[in-house]
Amino acid sequence: MTRPNIVFIVADDLGFADLGCYGARPTPFGPVSPHLDRLAAGGVKFTQGYSNSPVCSPTRFALMTMRYQYRLRGALEEPINSRSKGSPTLGLPPDIPTLPSLLREAGYATALIGKWHLGYPPSFGPLRSGYDEFFGIMAGGVDYFTHRSSTGDHDLFDGEESHREIGYLTDLLSRKAVEHIDRHAEAARNGHPFFLSLHYTAPHWPWETRDDAHLAEGLTGKLMHLDGGSVDTYRRMIHHMDEGIGQLLDALDRQGLAQDTLVVFTSDNGGERFSDNWPLVGGKMDLTEGGIRVPWIARWPAAIPPGRVSEQHCMTMDWSATMLDLGGGKAHAGHLPDGVSLASVLRDPDSRFDRDLHWRMKHRGQRALRSGDWKYLMVDGHEYLFDLSTDSRERANLARREPDRLARMRDQWLGWNAGMPAIPADATVSLGYTDQDMPQR
């Protein structure tokens, strides 16, 4: 089968139930995500898919390396914050093989449009880790209009050059993605595929729709926007992103590339303040399901049957391993993926294989293991055991009822953790807000 073009779309802080195809509630302006719903209808939707972390930059390390992020020092920050600017250690080392670098070796044209959040030049950057082209932001978040980061620095780049362009960031990224497809279409039709990472900042704070430019100047240095936002604003931000994805899908159709292009959509972690994670509990920074179970949608008309739903357990690094597999890339010795290819599941969404998934967080001393229907969880020194097949909301703690299973899963997690570097004392946890700012869960 012909190697597909690959478009990897990542939303930022999107909740499990924020899309129509995952149960989003009606909005005053109509369906919140009609184009993503169309994408799901044309391919497969995963209901048991996870992010590698409940916070952004660690997941992005796993996405890039196809390995558990805990193997790299920069990924032990929760997340990378402004102190990483100029740091020679807090970022993705350029000598580490990555999904884009390995696909480039296999003949793909590679580009990142959107959020990087894996360290700053001169030590780090997208062009140093396998991307031929980059347009977007280096930081974890920026204002949608001024394109300033939380420190007030301008943070929009074309390559490694500072770039100034008027416009709502979500729309700028969507337009650049469409232009990229149009520019590479002829080469793709002639057997030279492309790998496009489209990593939106939406619906991450600050809470601005494309009609809220008047808010921007007042948010300099206050990007977390603790006194602003609403559910309606948040959903419109998702809708703006969805409109851009619709334009991208239209471009693939217009260029005759849709049939042979794998489009994957997900979020870097669970939802934040205004998101809907129903029926899950928790959100960003939590290893409860709401912090790590996220939408996963894949469409590839040449190989994936339409309108399917899969219960395959998977996480971010599995999808990166899948793209490497389908693109004919080869991992380097010494950097073999921890991720497992899902290629067989994409071709037959009714098929499944066993996949144990592990997590840990410095924040609140959290640890988690998903094995089959069961989940082992520790938070603040308290241990829990849940049967997710009957209790996805994680309310019925079966630890006392099933002590042997609890002990087995604890030992399994400890054995896995023993193979990972320890979390250093100087790794930071950046919460941004506390219960003084808003009531916590």
N, C-alpha and C positions, 0 to 999 in steps of 0.2 A: 504494500500500500504506500502511496506517496506520502512523504513526510509533510505534516501539516505546518502551515503558518500558525503561530501561537500568539494569542493576545491574553495577557494575564492582568485582570482588572481587580484592584484591591481598594475597597472602601476603608474609611478610617473611623473606628469606634461605632460601627453599625450593629444594632441589636438583632437578636435572632428572629424576632417577629416584626421587623420594620418594613419588610417587603410584602407586597400583596400575595405573592406565591408562598409566603411563609406565614400568612394569617394576619397581615396588617389590617387594621380597622379602617373604615371609610374616612375620607378627609373631606372638608368643605369644597376643595378644588377638584375632587375626583380621585381616581386611582393614583396612589403615590408612586408606583413603579411599573407602569404598563410595559416598558421596553424590557426590563429585567424579567417580568412575568412572561413575556414573549420568548425571551431567551430560554427560560426554564421549560416552557411548553415545547420548544424545539429540541430539547436535549434531556438531561437528567438532573434532578434535584436531590441533594444528599441531606438526610435528616439527622445523621449522627456524625457530622463533621465538626472538626475542632480547629482552633488556632494553636500554635505552639506555645503561646503565652497569653495571659490576660492583659498585656500591655504592649505598646506598639513596637519599639525598637527591638526587643528580644525576638518577637515573631519575625521581623524582617531579616535578622541574622539567619534564622532557620530557613526562611524562604530562599535566601541567596545561596546558602551553603548546602542545603538538603540534609543537614545534620542537626542534632540537638544543639540549641544555641549555647547551652551551658559550657560548651567546650572552648568558648572565646571570651576573653576578659571583658570586652566592651558590652557583650550581651548580658553581663551580670548586673549592669545598671538597670534600674526599674523606673523609668526608662532613661536612655541617654538624655542629659539636659544641657543647659547652656555651658556648663563647665567643660564640656567636651570640645568646645571650639579652641583649636590650637593644640589639643592634646595629641601626643603621639601614640597613645594606647587605647583610647576610647573610640573605637571604630572598627570597621571591617578591614583587616590587613589585606593589601593588594596581592600578596603572594598566596592567599587562600583560593583554591579553585571555586568558582561560583557557577550557578546555573547559566547566566549569560556568557561567562567566559568559555564554558564547555560547549555551549551551543554555537558560539562563534567559531570555535575550533572545528565544529562539525559543518560549518558553511553558512550559518545563519547571520543575517544582519540583525544587530541588537540595539535596542533603544529603551531608555527609561524616560517616561513623561510623568512628572508628578513628584511624589515625596520620596526622599532618600533616607534620611534619619539614621545614617550609619557612619557618622563621623565626617569631619571637614578636611578639605585640602589644606596644606599640601600632603598630609599623611594618608588621607582617605578620600574616596569619592567614586561616583558611578563610573567615570571614564577610566578609573584605575582598577576596577573590578569587573571588567568584561563588557561594559556597554560601549558601543560605538558612538552613540549620541545620548545627550541628556538635556532635558528642559524641565525645570521644576525647582523645588526647594530642598535645601540641605537640612533644615531644622525639623523639629517635630511638629511645628504648627506655625502658621503665619496668618495675619489679617488677610481676608479675601480681597480687599481693595488696595491697601497700601503695600501689601506683600512684605510687611515687617514682621520679624520674629518676636518672641517674648522679650528679648533684650532691647528691642527697638531698632535692630539692624535690618537693613534691606536684605531680603533673602529670596531672590528669584534669579535663577541662573540659566544661561544658555551655554552648555558645556561647563567650563569652570570660570566663565566670565559673567560678572554681574550684569543682569539684564533688566531693563525698565520697560514696562508695557502697561498701558492702562487697560483695566478690565477685571471682571469678577473671576477669581482664580479657577473655579470649577469650569467656567466656560472657556477660559484660555487653554486649560489642559485638554478639554474635549476637542477644541478646534485644532490644536497641535497634533492630537492623535489622528484625526481625520486626514490632516495634511500629510502625516507620515505614511498612512496607508496608501493614499493617492500617489505619493512619491515612489513607493516601493512596489506598487501593484504590477508594473510590467515585468520587473525582475522576478517577482513571485510567480507570475504566470509562466515564466520561462525556467522554472525549476530552482530558483534561488530564494528560499523561504525567509521570512522575517520572524523575529521574536520581539514583541512589543509589550513592555511592562507599563501599564497605565495605572498609576497609584494615586488616586484622588486623596485630597485632604478632607473632603466631605464624608460624613456630616460632623466632623471634629469641630470643637469650638475655635474661634468665637462664633456666636450665633447670629449669622448674617445671611440673609437671602440676597439675591441679585438686586433687590430693591432697597437695600439697607446701607448704601454707600455713606449716608449721613452719620452712621455710627462709627465709622472707621477711625477718624482722628481721635475720638474720645477713648479709644481702646488701646492706644499706644502704651505699652508697658503693662497692660491689664488684659491680655488676650484670653485668659480663662473666663472672662465675662461672667463673674460670679453673681452679678446683679441683673443679668439680662437673659434673654432667650425665652422660648416657650415651646410647647409641643408642636404648635402650628408652624413656627419658624423652622424647627428641626426637620419636620416632614417636608417642608418646601425645599430645604437644602438637599434632602435625598432626591426629591423630584427633579431638581436642577441637574444633579448627577445623572439620573436616569435619562433625562432628555439628551445629555451628551452621549450616553451609551447608545441610545437610539440612533444618533447621527453616525456613530462608529459602525453600527450594524448595517445601516443604510449604505455606508461607504463600501463595506465588504460586498454587499449585494451589487452595487453599481459597478464595481470593478471585477465582478465575476469570481470573487475569492471566497465567498461564504462557505461553499461546499467543502473546501479543503483547508478551512481555518478552525482550529480549536480555540474557543473562547471560554475562559474560566473566570468566574466571579466569586469573590469572597470578601471577608473583612479581616483586618489584622488582629482584632480581639472583639470581645463582647461589647455591648452598648454602654453608654455613659449616662449623663444626667436625665436626658429627655427621651431616651430610647425605650423600646418595648421589647422585653425579652420573654414574654409569656410563652409557655408556662414555667420558664426557668427562673431561678432565684439568683441574685447577685448581678455583677456587671464588671466593668473594667477594674482590674487589680485583684479580682477574686478568682479562686480556683473552683468555686461553685459553678454549676453549668452555665449560668448567665454570663460569666466572664470569659468562657472559652468555647462554648458551642456556638457556631456561627453559620450563616448561609454558605453553601457551596453549590454552584451551578456550573454545568459544563455543557457546551454545545459544539458538536463537530458532525455535521450532517453526513459526511462520508463514512463515518464509523459508529456514531452513537445513535441508537434508535430514539425517536422523539417521545416526549410525554412520559418519561419514566421517572421513578422515584427509587432511590437506593438507601438502604440502611447500613451500608458499609461504614465501619469505623475508620476514620482517617484524620490526619492533621496536616498543617501547612506543608511540612517538609515532604510528605508523601506526594503532594501535587507537584512540587518541584522535581522530585525524582521521576514522576510520571512524564513530565515535559521533557526531561533529559532522555528518557527511554524512547518516547515517541519521536524525538528529534534526532535520534541516532547518535547522541553524544556519549562520551565515555568518561567515567569518573577516573581521577588520578589515584594511583596507589598511595596509601597513607591518608587519603581523604575520602574513603568510601562512604556513600550516603547512609544515614540512619533511616531516611525516608524509604518507603516501599512503593514501587510503581503500582498505580491503579489501572493500568492499561486494560487488563482483562475485565475489570468491572465496567469501564467505559463501554467496551464492546458488548458486554452482557450485564446490564444493570441488575439482573436478578441474581447474579453470582455474588458470593461473599467469601472472605477469608478472615481468619482470626488475626486481630491486630491489637496488641496491648499498647497503651499510650501512657506516658509518664510526664509529670510536671513537678516543678518546685518553684517557690518564691521566697525571697528574703522577707518581703512584706508579710507580717503576721506569722512567719514560720510555716507557710503553707506547703503542703505536699499533696499530690493526687496521683492515682492510678486508675485507669479504666481498663478492665479486663472482662470481655464478654458483656453481660448485662450489669456487672457489679462495678462499683466505684468505692475505692478507699480514699478518704479525705482527712487531712489534719489541718486545723486552723487554730492558732493561739494555744497550741498544746493539747487541744481536744481532738480525739479521733472519732471518725464517723464511718459507717458502712451503709451504702444504699444500693438497692436493687432498682436500677434506672428503668427497667422494663415496666415497672408498675409505679415508680415514684421519681419521675424526672425532675420534680420540684425539690427533691432532697429534703423531705420533711420527716420521714420515718427512719430513724437511726436504728439499724439492725446490729450494731456492734455487740451489744450484750446478748442478743439472741443467737448470734453466729460467731462466737469467739474464735473458733478454729479458722474460719474463713478470714476473719480480721487478721489473725496472726500470720496466715499465709500471704495475704496481700501486703501487709506491713513488711514482711521479710523480702518479698519480691521488690517492693519499692526501695528498700534499703540496699539490696543487692545491685539494683540499677544505679542508685545514687553513688555507690562506692566507685563506680566507673567514671564518674564525672568530677571535674575539678571542684574543690570547695569554693563556696562563696566568700570572697575576701571581706575583711572587716570594713574596708573603705568603699565598698559598693554602695551606691546611694539608692534610696527609695524616695521618689518625688511624687507626693500625693496631690499637691496643688490646692486642695481644700480639705477641710475637716468638718466635724459636726458643729463647729462655731459658725460655719458658712451656710450649712444646710443640714437638716436631719439626715442621719445615715441609715442604712438598711438595718 
